[in-house]
Amino acid sequence: MTGPDSTSGRALPTVLMLGGFGRSGSTLLERMLGDVPGVVAVGEVLHLWERGVRDDERCGCGEPFSRCPFWREVGQRALGGWPASPSEADAVVIDRYDVVRNRHLPGLVTGLLRRRRRAAARRLLDRHLALYRAVSAGSGAGLVVDSSKHPAFAYLLRRSELDLRCLVVARDPRGVAWSWQKTVGRPEVTSSREGVSADMPRYGVAVSAVRWSLYGALFHALSLLGVPVDVIRYEDLLARPREELQRVLSFAGFDVQPGSLSHLDATSVTMSTHHTVAGNPMRFRTGRVDLRPDTEWRERMPRLDRLVVELLTLPLRLWYGYRR
């Protein structure tokens, strides 16, 4: 496999990392942002090597990753082509699991990693910076939206020259915990590879509550290291889509032109096809989508489950304005 082409000399785009715990509305926000001219939404880039390159899962456009023209061009620009065998992709996946772990945050903050892990971190950074450049060049967009949501990945990226902004996407943790108990299929799965699940993982209410608090707190702590961090509530996005999207774009340093938000009105969004990897099945929806809050948990969530979530998320939940 040859090295990267001339895109390596291009200036790095701004990357807006969507943070927080899943099932909080990040896919909806990403889709809204991706239809703004000059913005490209690429899904959960952290999982690209595993879900896309190795397992050949479907891109948001509906094509298997290996047949998606957008990602084929990105791979050519960034790396001279994607690895020809799953074993080559596995090497990158191994680096990812060796480095991008929340338990390695002290080393990612200080840079004091073991030599082997430090080399793996450098390889990961080089590959992802090349990918962001190639995505920007291939799409013509100056703002790349990455919905990876993993705190350790953001801590890794902040050690580069990347213009990184982090946006915590928050939703009432009771609704999040309720959602993670549901069985949700993964329509992108095309592989019969052993260990590849056709369903998204499920979590109990206690695990969901702890992760909701932990992920949010870790992303907010990035501001202490000089990374711009802001927060958007899922409920506010649905209530005021234009105003909230404009605020997010302003936070990302993006100049919104007249007509850029024409795909939005007060109660719906019109979505086009995006080349996203991994994430919620909603990334495959196109056309008009009504903006309605999912409040099923209010009627169906057991009282004990609510109390568990409320106790485990208390400080951050109150800070975000989610009362009992």
C-alpha angles and dihedrals in degrees: 000000000000126000127263119292130230094305087082087076094054122104113261116255123234110268119208107201114201109216140183130072122315127264089045099112100271093132091054091049092046091052091049091051094044092062093058110102110251093027126098124194115204105173124228102349091181088070096043097103094047102037099029112027099031104030096029093222120176121281117227087262089066097249123115109262093250091056099042107112093208095056093040088058092045091052091049093048096044104037109006088257138335120281112282096221136041090239091064091051089047089063090061091045089053090053089050094052090045094053112021099071126120089227088065093056094108090058093043090052097046100029089233097134128145112269094252093048092044090055091048090050091052092051091050092049093049092050095047095045088052089049094051090050092049093047090052093047094046095047099034089230125139095198121059118194113209115184096189091128094192112133095209090054090055090048089052094049093049089066089067134072089259119131094236125183121179124208119190110215106207131189130175101286092224089061091045093051091047091051094051090059092062125093108243121183125225107227091183094071112112100154130092088200112144112261095023106125123211089210133061115248121269127219134196119243094258094052091046092049094049093047092046090056096039097048093046093048093047093052092048089051089062088076087069087061095052100265113133108242130184136165135226125190118224090222092054091048090057094045097046108017099164096044094045094046091050090051092051092050091049089052089053090053092247120148108225112216124209110278094018092118097046090119089069134072132167095280109020147032129215110219128201128196116290131190098234128158122213125343140096117347087243087083088080095058119104135179128035116351122186115229103232125154116240103233100159090120091066091067102030109032112105114245093238091054090051092052092050091052093044092053096045094048099037104123099042093036092057092044089056091048100251105143129184 
